[in-house]
Amino acid sequence: MAEVVLYHHLQGLTDGVRAFADRLRAGGHVVHTPDLFDGALPGSLDEGFALSQRIGDEVIAARATSDLPGTAVFAGLSFGVLTAQRLAQTRPGARGALLYEACLPIHGEWAIGPWPAGVPVQIHGMDKDPFFALEGDVDAARDLVETIGQDQGQLFLYAGDRHLFTDSSLPSFDAAATDLVVERSLEFLGRLTF
């Protein structure tokens, strides 16, 4: 059993994010879903970005790290990857990372820093997603996996151009791709020991 902290995307802690967390729970894992937006459910990515700016980085960071377990796998959906990846790279007790539809660079001026030894990562995204595939995230994901090696890092690409395809409450949902994401995520979590 793994303990997972799953951070939501820019449209908030939607029913689809909760359903995704429930699918990981059904695999026998404990999954926490902090609400970074305190119940707000923006109707679009632009509205979510504007809300995140109004709330501010300090408040979001405080909400993200309140009551964290001592050891955890940090997971994020799109916007949530900003927090999940930062914690996976910097927090003692990080046991792994599941990055959905986003990935930050580990090299260059925008990098948080190097990837820590012994922290495996799995990254998922669509191959034509305008955010993941066309804004550099997929390149950052490839670099991360190449840097840490395929025994510690995995990148899975799915055919399509949808963003937030794992959220069953949004029109962008892709059930078949999400089934594969969940299957692979559960395999990843099953390999971890706590």
TORZANU-221808 format. One record per residue (C-alpha): x negated, y negated, z. Coordinates in steps of 0.25 Angstrom, whole numbers, plus 5000, padded with zeros to 4 digits. Layout:
BEGIN
XYZ...
***
This chain:
BEGIN
500050005000499549864996499949735002500249634991500449484991501249444978501249294975502449244965502349164952502749024950504249054950504149094964504449224972505549264963506449394964505549454953504249424961504949494973505349614964503949624959503449624973504549734976503949824965502549814972503249844985503949964979502550024977502250024992501549894993501849775003502049644994502149505000502749394991502449254997503349144992502449034988503648944983504448964996505649024989505648934976505849004963505448904952506148924939504948924930503448924931503348774929504248754941503448854949502148784946502848644950503348714963501948774966501348634964502348564973502148674984500548664983499448764983499248754998500648795001500648904991499348954996499948955011501149025006500349124999499449165010500449165022500449295029499549375019499249515023497749545027497549625014498349615001498449624986498749484981499749474969500249364961501249334950500749224941500649104950500549194961499149244956498549114960498749154974498549304973497249294965496649194975497049274987496449404980495149334977494949264991495749325002495149435010496049555011496449544996496549684991496949654976497649564967498849584957498949464948500149454939500149364927499049274931497549284935496549174939495149174934494049224943492949154935492849004931493248874938494748914941494249044948494549074962493249154963492749294960493649414962493449484975492749624975493749734978495049654975495649724963496649644954497749684944498249574934499449584926499949484915500649484901499649474889500449354883500949284896500649134893500149114907499349244910498849274896498749144890498249054901496949134905497449224916497249344908495849304905495649284920496249424922495349494912494149424918494549464932494649604928493349604920492649544932493149634943493249764934494349854930494249934943494649814951495449724941496549764931497249674921498649714915499249644903500649664898501249634885502049504885502049354887502849344900502449274912503049324926503449454919503449524932504549444938505849514936506649384940506049304928506349314913504949344910505049484917504449604910504949734917504049824909502849744912503149724926503349874928501849894923501349774932502049834944501549974941500149924939500149844952500649954960499450044955498549924958499149914972499050064974497550074972497249974983496950014997497249925010
***
